[in-house]
């Protein structure tokens, strides 16, 4: 799996999952397990929340 390619429609690169697995791993594992157990996708998965995480402490604007 290439680290700079998105695995699916969520747009997160494999590098994100590899680096942050200790944080997101349990949640992802739980969701996949429930998917196989109930054999249906939860309606709320079509809801999206966008969160901007600044790389510096004193963000004044959102320019790149």
N, CA, C and O atoms as a Maestro MAE file, in Angstrom:
{
 s_m_m2io_version
 :::
 2.0.0
}

f_m_ct {
 s_m_title
 :::
 protein
 m_atom[256] {
  # First column is atom index #
  i_m_mmod_type
  r_m_x_coord
  r_m_y_coord
  r_m_z_coord
  i_m_residue_number
  s_m_chain_name
  s_m_pdb_residue_name
  s_m_pdb_atom_name
  i_m_atomic_number
  :::
  1 25 0.843 -1.168 0.000 1 A "UNK " " N  " 7
  2 3 0.000 0.000 0.000 1 A "UNK " " CA " 6
  3 2 0.896 1.241 0.000 1 A "UNK " " C  " 6
  4 15 1.760 1.390 0.864 1 A "UNK " " O  " 8
  5 25 0.686 2.115 -0.959 2 A "UNK " " N  " 7
  6 3 1.487 3.331 -1.038 2 A "UNK " " CA " 6
  7 2 1.019 4.335 0.013 2 A "UNK " " C  " 6
  8 15 -0.182 4.545 0.186 2 A "UNK " " O  " 8
  9 25 1.960 4.949 0.708 3 A "UNK " " N  " 7
  10 3 1.627 5.842 1.820 3 A "UNK " " CA " 6
  11 2 0.958 7.138 1.388 3 A "UNK " " C  " 6
  12 15 0.243 7.747 2.183 3 A "UNK " " O  " 8
  13 25 1.167 7.574 0.158 4 A "UNK " " N  " 7
  14 3 0.603 8.842 -0.311 4 A "UNK " " CA " 6
  15 2 -0.625 8.672 -1.198 4 A "UNK " " C  " 6
  16 15 -0.964 9.583 -1.953 4 A "UNK " " O  " 8
  17 25 -1.289 7.541 -1.123 5 A "UNK " " N  " 7
  18 3 -2.516 7.320 -1.894 5 A "UNK " " CA " 6
  19 2 -3.677 7.141 -0.935 5 A "UNK " " C  " 6
  20 15 -3.558 6.475 0.093 5 A "UNK " " O  " 8
  21 25 -4.813 7.751 -1.292 6 A "UNK " " N  " 7
  22 3 -6.018 7.621 -0.462 6 A "UNK " " CA " 6
  23 2 -6.600 6.226 -0.639 6 A "UNK " " C  " 6
  24 15 -6.673 5.703 -1.751 6 A "UNK " " O  " 8
  25 25 -7.013 5.634 0.478 7 A "UNK " " N  " 7
  26 3 -7.564 4.284 0.451 7 A "UNK " " CA " 6
  27 2 -9.010 4.243 -0.017 7 A "UNK " " C  " 6
  28 15 -9.475 3.212 -0.502 7 A "UNK " " O  " 8
  29 25 -9.715 5.339 0.121 8 A "UNK " " N  " 7
  30 3 -11.119 5.348 -0.251 8 A "UNK " " CA " 6
  31 2 -11.647 6.756 -0.353 8 A "UNK " " C  " 6
  32 15 -10.869 7.707 -0.424 8 A "UNK " " O  " 8
  33 25 -12.957 6.904 -0.361 9 A "UNK " " N  " 7
  34 3 -13.564 8.220 -0.561 9 A "UNK " " CA " 6
  35 2 -13.347 9.199 0.586 9 A "UNK " " C  " 6
  36 15 -13.624 10.388 0.429 9 A "UNK " " O  " 8
  37 25 -12.855 8.730 1.746 10 A "UNK " " N  " 7
  38 3 -12.624 9.663 2.847 10 A "UNK " " CA " 6
  39 2 -11.451 10.593 2.575 10 A "UNK " " C  " 6
  40 15 -11.341 11.642 3.208 10 A "UNK " " O  " 8
  41 25 -10.562 10.225 1.632 11 A "UNK " " N  " 7
  42 3 -9.470 11.088 1.235 11 A "UNK " " CA " 6
  43 2 -8.248 11.025 2.135 11 A "UNK " " C  " 6
  44 15 -7.266 11.718 1.870 11 A "UNK " " O  " 8
  45 25 -8.273 10.222 3.185 12 A "UNK " " N  " 7
  46 3 -7.112 10.112 4.062 12 A "UNK " " CA " 6
  47 2 -6.086 9.174 3.439 12 A "UNK " " C  " 6
  48 15 -6.433 8.099 2.949 12 A "UNK " " O  " 8
  49 25 -4.832 9.585 3.458 13 A "UNK " " N  " 7
  50 3 -3.758 8.768 2.929 13 A "UNK " " CA " 6
  51 2 -3.455 7.623 3.882 13 A "UNK " " C  " 6
  52 15 -3.773 7.689 5.069 13 A "UNK " " O  " 8
  53 25 -2.841 6.577 3.354 14 A "UNK " " N  " 7
  54 3 -2.413 5.450 4.180 14 A "UNK " " CA " 6
  55 2 -1.452 5.928 5.264 14 A "UNK " " C  " 6
  56 15 -1.449 5.382 6.367 14 A "UNK " " O  " 8
  57 25 -0.644 6.932 4.971 15 A "UNK " " N  " 7
  58 3 0.298 7.477 5.946 15 A "UNK " " CA " 6
  59 2 -0.447 7.994 7.189 15 A "UNK " " C  " 6
  60 15 0.028 7.821 8.311 15 A "UNK " " O  " 8
  61 25 -1.609 8.625 6.988 16 A "UNK " " N  " 7
  62 3 -2.403 9.125 8.119 16 A "UNK " " CA " 6
  63 2 -2.779 7.982 9.056 16 A "UNK " " C  " 6
  64 15 -2.592 8.070 10.269 16 A "UNK " " O  " 8
  65 25 -3.316 6.899 8.470 17 A "UNK " " N  " 7
  66 3 -3.749 5.768 9.295 17 A "UNK " " CA " 6
  67 2 -2.566 5.111 9.993 17 A "UNK " " C  " 6
  68 15 -2.659 4.737 11.162 17 A "UNK " " O  " 8
  69 25 -1.455 4.971 9.277 18 A "UNK " " N  " 7
  70 3 -0.276 4.341 9.859 18 A "UNK " " CA " 6
  71 2 0.271 5.162 11.027 18 A "UNK " " C  " 6
  72 15 0.622 4.613 12.072 18 A "UNK " " O  " 8
  73 25 0.339 6.464 10.843 19 A "UNK " " N  " 7
  74 3 0.900 7.337 11.874 19 A "UNK " " CA " 6
  75 2 -0.033 7.489 13.082 19 A "UNK " " C  " 6
  76 15 0.437 7.621 14.212 19 A "UNK " " O  " 8
  77 25 -1.344 7.471 12.850 20 A "UNK " " N  " 7
  78 3 -2.319 7.750 13.906 20 A "UNK " " CA " 6
  79 2 -3.111 6.532 14.362 20 A "UNK " " C  " 6
  80 15 -4.158 6.671 14.995 20 A "UNK " " O  " 8
  81 25 -2.617 5.339 14.046 21 A "UNK " " N  " 7
  82 3 -3.378 4.127 14.356 21 A "UNK " " CA " 6
  83 2 -3.695 3.980 15.839 21 A "UNK " " C  " 6
  84 15 -4.762 3.477 16.190 21 A "UNK " " O  " 8
  85 25 -2.790 4.409 16.715 22 A "UNK " " N  " 7
  86 3 -3.051 4.308 18.153 22 A "UNK " " CA " 6
  87 2 -4.260 5.157 18.559 22 A "UNK " " C  " 6
  88 15 -4.929 4.844 19.544 22 A "UNK " " O  " 8
  89 25 -4.540 6.215 17.818 23 A "UNK " " N  " 7
  90 3 -5.660 7.102 18.122 23 A "UNK " " CA " 6
  91 2 -6.949 6.614 17.463 23 A "UNK " " C  " 6
  92 15 -7.990 6.547 18.117 23 A "UNK " " O  " 8
  93 25 -6.887 6.270 16.168 24 A "UNK " " N  " 7
  94 3 -8.100 5.936 15.418 24 A "UNK " " CA " 6
  95 2 -8.356 4.441 15.265 24 A "UNK " " C  " 6
  96 15 -9.451 4.039 14.873 24 A "UNK " " O  " 8
  97 25 -7.368 3.622 15.568 25 A "UNK " " N  " 7
  98 3 -7.468 2.180 15.316 25 A "UNK " " CA " 6
  99 2 -8.637 1.496 15.984 25 A "UNK " " C  " 6
  100 15 -9.356 0.735 15.336 25 A "UNK " " O  " 8
  101 25 -8.846 1.750 17.273 26 A "UNK " " N  " 7
  102 3 -9.956 1.103 17.989 26 A "UNK " " CA " 6
  103 2 -11.304 1.464 17.377 26 A "UNK " " C  " 6
  104 15 -12.170 0.603 17.221 26 A "UNK " " O  " 8
  105 25 -11.483 2.736 17.031 27 A "UNK " " N  " 7
  106 3 -12.754 3.170 16.444 27 A "UNK " " CA " 6
  107 2 -12.986 2.522 15.084 27 A "UNK " " C  " 6
  108 15 -14.093 2.071 14.789 27 A "UNK " " O  " 8
  109 25 -11.960 2.474 14.267 28 A "UNK " " N  " 7
  110 3 -12.096 1.861 12.942 28 A "UNK " " CA " 6
  111 2 -12.401 0.374 13.093 28 A "UNK " " C  " 6
  112 15 -13.280 -0.154 12.412 28 A "UNK " " O  " 8
  113 25 -11.676 -0.303 13.985 29 A "UNK " " N  " 7
  114 3 -11.904 -1.728 14.218 29 A "UNK " " CA " 6
  115 2 -13.346 -1.977 14.665 29 A "UNK " " C  " 6
  116 15 -13.992 -2.914 14.194 29 A "UNK " " O  " 8
  117 25 -13.847 -1.140 15.573 30 A "UNK " " N  " 7
  118 3 -15.223 -1.294 16.068 30 A "UNK " " CA " 6
  119 2 -16.237 -1.126 14.932 30 A "UNK " " C  " 6
  120 15 -17.186 -1.904 14.829 30 A "UNK " " O  " 8
  121 25 -16.045 -0.132 14.097 31 A "UNK " " N  " 7
  122 3 -16.968 0.128 12.981 31 A "UNK " " CA " 6
  123 2 -16.975 -1.036 12.000 31 A "UNK " " C  " 6
  124 15 -18.040 -1.478 11.569 31 A "UNK " " O  " 8
  125 25 -15.807 -1.530 11.650 32 A "UNK " " N  " 7
  126 3 -15.725 -2.650 10.699 32 A "UNK " " CA " 6
  127 2 -16.367 -3.907 11.300 32 A "UNK " " C  " 6
  128 15 -17.082 -4.633 10.609 32 A "UNK " " O  " 8
  129 25 -16.112 -4.156 12.567 33 A "UNK " " N  " 7
  130 3 -16.695 -5.319 13.240 33 A "UNK " " CA " 6
  131 2 -18.230 -5.239 13.239 33 A "UNK " " C  " 6
  132 15 -18.909 -6.229 12.969 33 A "UNK " " O  " 8
  133 25 -18.763 -4.053 13.542 34 A "UNK " " N  " 7
  134 3 -20.225 -3.869 13.540 34 A "UNK " " CA " 6
  135 2 -20.805 -4.027 12.142 34 A "UNK " " C  " 6
  136 15 -21.904 -4.557 11.980 34 A "UNK " " O  " 8
  137 25 -20.073 -3.571 11.134 35 A "UNK " " N  " 7
  138 3 -20.525 -3.698 9.751 35 A "UNK " " CA " 6
  139 2 -20.720 -5.175 9.390 35 A "UNK " " C  " 6
  140 15 -21.741 -5.549 8.812 35 A "UNK " " O  " 8
  141 25 -19.748 -5.996 9.732 36 A "UNK " " N  " 7
  142 3 -19.867 -7.417 9.431 36 A "UNK " " CA " 6
  143 2 -20.921 -8.098 10.293 36 A "UNK " " C  " 6
  144 15 -21.590 -9.026 9.840 36 A "UNK " " O  " 8
  145 25 -21.070 -7.650 11.516 37 A "UNK " " N  " 7
  146 3 -22.039 -8.248 12.431 37 A "UNK " " CA " 6
  147 2 -23.480 -7.942 12.002 37 A "UNK " " C  " 6
  148 15 -24.321 -8.840 11.963 37 A "UNK " " O  " 8
  149 25 -23.760 -6.678 11.682 38 A "UNK " " N  " 7
  150 3 -25.124 -6.265 11.339 38 A "UNK " " CA " 6
  151 2 -25.416 -6.341 9.839 38 A "UNK " " C  " 6
  152 15 -26.576 -6.326 9.426 38 A "UNK " " O  " 8
  153 25 -24.359 -6.423 9.029 39 A "UNK " " N  " 7
  154 3 -24.467 -6.512 7.579 39 A "UNK " " CA " 6
  155 2 -25.223 -5.343 6.947 39 A "UNK " " C  " 6
  156 15 -25.934 -5.513 5.957 39 A "UNK " " O  " 8
  157 25 -25.061 -4.155 7.532 40 A "UNK " " N  " 7
  158 3 -25.628 -2.962 6.911 40 A "UNK " " CA " 6
  159 2 -24.809 -1.749 7.334 40 A "UNK " " C  " 6
  160 15 -24.188 -1.741 8.397 40 A "UNK " " O  " 8
  161 25 -24.818 -0.738 6.495 41 A "UNK " " N  " 7
  162 3 -24.067 0.485 6.764 41 A "UNK " " CA " 6
  163 2 -24.942 1.440 7.563 41 A "UNK " " C  " 6
  164 15 -26.114 1.633 7.243 41 A "UNK " " O  " 8
  165 25 -24.373 2.029 8.592 42 A "UNK " " N  " 7
  166 3 -25.097 2.963 9.448 42 A "UNK " " CA " 6
  167 2 -25.434 4.232 8.667 42 A "UNK " " C  " 6
  168 15 -24.579 4.780 7.972 42 A "UNK " " O  " 8
  169 25 -26.669 4.697 8.780 43 A "UNK " " N  " 7
  170 3 -27.140 5.869 8.053 43 A "UNK " " CA " 6
  171 2 -26.271 7.111 8.317 43 A "UNK " " C  " 6
  172 15 -26.035 7.912 7.412 43 A "UNK " " O  " 8
  173 25 -25.806 7.261 9.545 44 A "UNK " " N  " 7
  174 3 -25.036 8.441 9.929 44 A "UNK " " CA " 6
  175 2 -23.680 8.520 9.226 44 A "UNK " " C  " 6
  176 15 -23.044 9.573 9.263 44 A "UNK " " O  " 8
  177 25 -23.222 7.458 8.596 45 A "UNK " " N  " 7
  178 3 -21.935 7.503 7.891 45 A "UNK " " CA " 6
  179 2 -21.961 8.480 6.733 45 A "UNK " " C  " 6
  180 15 -20.904 8.889 6.253 45 A "UNK " " O  " 8
  181 25 -23.139 8.862 6.275 46 A "UNK " " N  " 7
  182 3 -23.240 9.832 5.184 46 A "UNK " " CA " 6
  183 2 -23.147 11.268 5.682 46 A "UNK " " C  " 6
  184 15 -23.223 12.203 4.885 46 A "UNK " " O  " 8
  185 25 -22.984 11.454 6.976 47 A "UNK " " N  " 7
  186 3 -22.823 12.779 7.561 47 A "UNK " " CA " 6
  187 2 -21.339 13.100 7.651 47 A "UNK " " C  " 6
  188 15 -20.538 12.244 8.026 47 A "UNK " " O  " 8
  189 25 -20.973 14.321 7.313 48 A "UNK " " N  " 7
  190 3 -19.571 14.705 7.328 48 A "UNK " " CA " 6
  191 2 -19.354 15.901 8.237 48 A "UNK " " C  " 6
  192 15 -20.124 16.860 8.220 48 A "UNK " " O  " 8
  193 25 -18.305 15.831 9.023 49 A "UNK " " N  " 7
  194 3 -17.871 16.960 9.841 49 A "UNK " " CA " 6
  195 2 -16.472 17.340 9.396 49 A "UNK " " C  " 6
  196 15 -15.613 16.475 9.226 49 A "UNK " " O  " 8
  197 25 -16.242 18.618 9.210 50 A "UNK " " N  " 7
  198 3 -14.935 19.097 8.794 50 A "UNK " " CA " 6
  199 2 -14.288 19.832 9.954 50 A "UNK " " C  " 6
  200 15 -14.882 20.738 10.538 50 A "UNK " " O  " 8
  201 25 -13.083 19.441 10.278 51 A "UNK " " N  " 7
  202 3 -12.368 20.100 11.365 51 A "UNK " " CA " 6
  203 2 -11.012 20.553 10.843 51 A "UNK " " C  " 6
  204 15 -10.256 19.756 10.289 51 A "UNK " " O  " 8
  205 25 -10.709 21.816 11.019 52 A "UNK " " N  " 7
  206 3 -9.409 22.347 10.632 52 A "UNK " " CA " 6
  207 2 -8.488 22.293 11.843 52 A "UNK " " C  " 6
  208 15 -8.824 22.805 12.910 52 A "UNK " " O  " 8
  209 25 -7.345 21.680 11.676 53 A "UNK " " N  " 7
  210 3 -6.394 21.550 12.772 53 A "UNK " " CA " 6
  211 2 -5.168 22.388 12.438 53 A "UNK " " C  " 6
  212 15 -4.387 22.021 11.559 53 A "UNK " " O  " 8
  213 25 -4.991 23.506 13.128 54 A "UNK " " N  " 7
  214 3 -3.850 24.372 12.821 54 A "UNK " " CA " 6
  215 2 -2.523 23.733 13.208 54 A "UNK " " C  " 6
  216 15 -2.446 22.967 14.169 54 A "UNK " " O  " 8
  217 25 -1.477 24.057 12.445 55 A "UNK " " N  " 7
  218 3 -0.147 23.530 12.729 55 A "UNK " " CA " 6
  219 2 0.641 24.460 13.639 55 A "UNK " " C  " 6
  220 15 1.732 24.113 14.090 55 A "UNK " " O  " 8
  221 25 0.101 25.619 13.906 56 A "UNK " " N  " 7
  222 3 0.759 26.571 14.794 56 A "UNK " " CA " 6
  223 2 -0.208 26.976 15.899 56 A "UNK " " C  " 6
  224 15 -1.415 26.769 15.776 56 A "UNK " " O  " 8
  225 25 0.310 27.545 16.966 57 A "UNK " " N  " 7
  226 3 -0.513 27.926 18.098 57 A "UNK " " CA " 6
  227 2 -1.339 29.186 17.842 57 A "UNK " " C  " 6
  228 15 -2.463 29.297 18.333 57 A "UNK " " O  " 8
  229 25 -0.797 30.128 17.083 58 A "UNK " " N  " 7
  230 3 -1.467 31.418 16.884 58 A "UNK " " CA " 6
  231 2 -1.913 31.598 15.443 58 A "UNK " " C  " 6
  232 15 -1.278 32.330 14.684 58 A "UNK " " O  " 8
  233 25 -2.992 30.943 15.064 59 A "UNK " " N  " 7
  234 3 -3.512 31.030 13.698 59 A "UNK " " CA " 6
  235 2 -4.295 32.322 13.548 59 A "UNK " " C  " 6
  236 15 -5.173 32.626 14.356 59 A "UNK " " O  " 8
  237 25 -3.971 33.083 12.504 60 A "UNK " " N  " 7
  238 3 -4.663 34.354 12.263 60 A "UNK " " CA " 6
  239 2 -5.554 34.276 11.023 60 A "UNK " " C  " 6
  240 15 -6.506 35.047 10.906 60 A "UNK " " O  " 8
  241 25 -5.262 33.351 10.088 61 A "UNK " " N  " 7
  242 3 -6.087 33.158 8.897 61 A "UNK " " CA " 6
  243 2 -5.880 31.736 8.390 61 A "UNK " " C  " 6
  244 15 -5.097 30.971 8.953 61 A "UNK " " O  " 8
  245 25 -6.586 31.397 7.328 62 A "UNK " " N  " 7
  246 3 -6.531 30.032 6.803 62 A "UNK " " CA " 6
  247 2 -5.822 29.950 5.456 62 A "UNK " " C  " 6
  248 15 -6.118 29.057 4.662 62 A "UNK " " O  " 8
  249 25 -4.903 30.852 5.184 63 A "UNK " " N  " 7
  250 3 -4.146 30.828 3.940 63 A "UNK " " CA " 6
  251 2 -3.155 29.673 3.953 63 A "UNK " " C  " 6
  252 15 -2.671 29.256 5.005 63 A "UNK " " O  " 8
  253 25 -2.868 29.174 2.773 64 A "UNK " " N  " 7
  254 3 -1.912 28.070 2.651 64 A "UNK " " CA " 6
  255 2 -0.495 28.618 2.637 64 A "UNK " " C  " 6
  256 15 0.463 27.851 2.541 64 A "UNK " " O  " 8
  :::
 }
 m_bond[255] {
  # First column is bond index #
  i_m_from
  i_m_to
  i_m_order
  :::
  1 1 2 1
  2 2 3 1
  3 3 4 2
  4 3 5 1
  5 5 6 1
  6 6 7 1
  7 7 8 2
  8 7 9 1
  9 9 10 1
  10 10 11 1
  11 11 12 2
  12 11 13 1
  13 13 14 1
  14 14 15 1
  15 15 16 2
  16 15 17 1
  17 17 18 1
  18 18 19 1
  19 19 20 2
  20 19 21 1
  21 21 22 1
  22 22 23 1
  23 23 24 2
  24 23 25 1
  25 25 26 1
  26 26 27 1
  27 27 28 2
  28 27 29 1
  29 29 30 1
  30 30 31 1
  31 31 32 2
  32 31 33 1
  33 33 34 1
  34 34 35 1
  35 35 36 2
  36 35 37 1
  37 37 38 1
  38 38 39 1
  39 39 40 2
  40 39 41 1
  41 41 42 1
  42 42 43 1
  43 43 44 2
  44 43 45 1
  45 45 46 1
  46 46 47 1
  47 47 48 2
  48 47 49 1
  49 49 50 1
  50 50 51 1
  51 51 52 2
  52 51 53 1
  53 53 54 1
  54 54 55 1
  55 55 56 2
  56 55 57 1
  57 57 58 1
  58 58 59 1
  59 59 60 2
  60 59 61 1
  61 61 62 1
  62 62 63 1
  63 63 64 2
  64 63 65 1
  65 65 66 1
  66 66 67 1
  67 67 68 2
  68 67 69 1
  69 69 70 1
  70 70 71 1
  71 71 72 2
  72 71 73 1
  73 73 74 1
  74 74 75 1
  75 75 76 2
  76 75 77 1
  77 77 78 1
  78 78 79 1
  79 79 80 2
  80 79 81 1
  81 81 82 1
  82 82 83 1
  83 83 84 2
  84 83 85 1
  85 85 86 1
  86 86 87 1
  87 87 88 2
  88 87 89 1
  89 89 90 1
  90 90 91 1
  91 91 92 2
  92 91 93 1
  93 93 94 1
  94 94 95 1
  95 95 96 2
  96 95 97 1
  97 97 98 1
  98 98 99 1
  99 99 100 2
  100 99 101 1
  101 101 102 1
  102 102 103 1
  103 103 104 2
  104 103 105 1
  105 105 106 1
  106 106 107 1
  107 107 108 2
  108 107 109 1
  109 109 110 1
  110 110 111 1
  111 111 112 2
  112 111 113 1
  113 113 114 1
  114 114 115 1
  115 115 116 2
  116 115 117 1
  117 117 118 1
  118 118 119 1
  119 119 120 2
  120 119 121 1
  121 121 122 1
  122 122 123 1
  123 123 124 2
  124 123 125 1
  125 125 126 1
  126 126 127 1
  127 127 128 2
  128 127 129 1
  129 129 130 1
  130 130 131 1
  131 131 132 2
  132 131 133 1
  133 133 134 1
  134 134 135 1
  135 135 136 2
  136 135 137 1
  137 137 138 1
  138 138 139 1
  139 139 140 2
  140 139 141 1
  141 141 142 1
  142 142 143 1
  143 143 144 2
  144 143 145 1
  145 145 146 1
  146 146 147 1
  147 147 148 2
  148 147 149 1
  149 149 150 1
  150 150 151 1
  151 151 152 2
  152 151 153 1
  153 153 154 1
  154 154 155 1
  155 155 156 2
  156 155 157 1
  157 157 158 1
  158 158 159 1
  159 159 160 2
  160 159 161 1
  161 161 162 1
  162 162 163 1
  163 163 164 2
  164 163 165 1
  165 165 166 1
  166 166 167 1
  167 167 168 2
  168 167 169 1
  169 169 170 1
  170 170 171 1
  171 171 172 2
  172 171 173 1
  173 173 174 1
  174 174 175 1
  175 175 176 2
  176 175 177 1
  177 177 178 1
  178 178 179 1
  179 179 180 2
  180 179 181 1
  181 181 182 1
  182 182 183 1
  183 183 184 2
  184 183 185 1
  185 185 186 1
  186 186 187 1
  187 187 188 2
  188 187 189 1
  189 189 190 1
  190 190 191 1
  191 191 192 2
  192 191 193 1
  193 193 194 1
  194 194 195 1
  195 195 196 2
  196 195 197 1
  197 197 198 1
  198 198 199 1
  199 199 200 2
  200 199 201 1
  201 201 202 1
  202 202 203 1
  203 203 204 2
  204 203 205 1
  205 205 206 1
  206 206 207 1
  207 207 208 2
  208 207 209 1
  209 209 210 1
  210 210 211 1
  211 211 212 2
  212 211 213 1
  213 213 214 1
  214 214 215 1
  215 215 216 2
  216 215 217 1
  217 217 218 1
  218 218 219 1
  219 219 220 2
  220 219 221 1
  221 221 222 1
  222 222 223 1
  223 223 224 2
  224 223 225 1
  225 225 226 1
  226 226 227 1
  227 227 228 2
  228 227 229 1
  229 229 230 1
  230 230 231 1
  231 231 232 2
  232 231 233 1
  233 233 234 1
  234 234 235 1
  235 235 236 2
  236 235 237 1
  237 237 238 1
  238 238 239 1
  239 239 240 2
  240 239 241 1
  241 241 242 1
  242 242 243 1
  243 243 244 2
  244 243 245 1
  245 245 246 1
  246 246 247 1
  247 247 248 2
  248 247 249 1
  249 249 250 1
  250 250 251 1
  251 251 252 2
  252 251 253 1
  253 253 254 1
  254 254 255 1
  255 255 256 2
  :::
 }
}
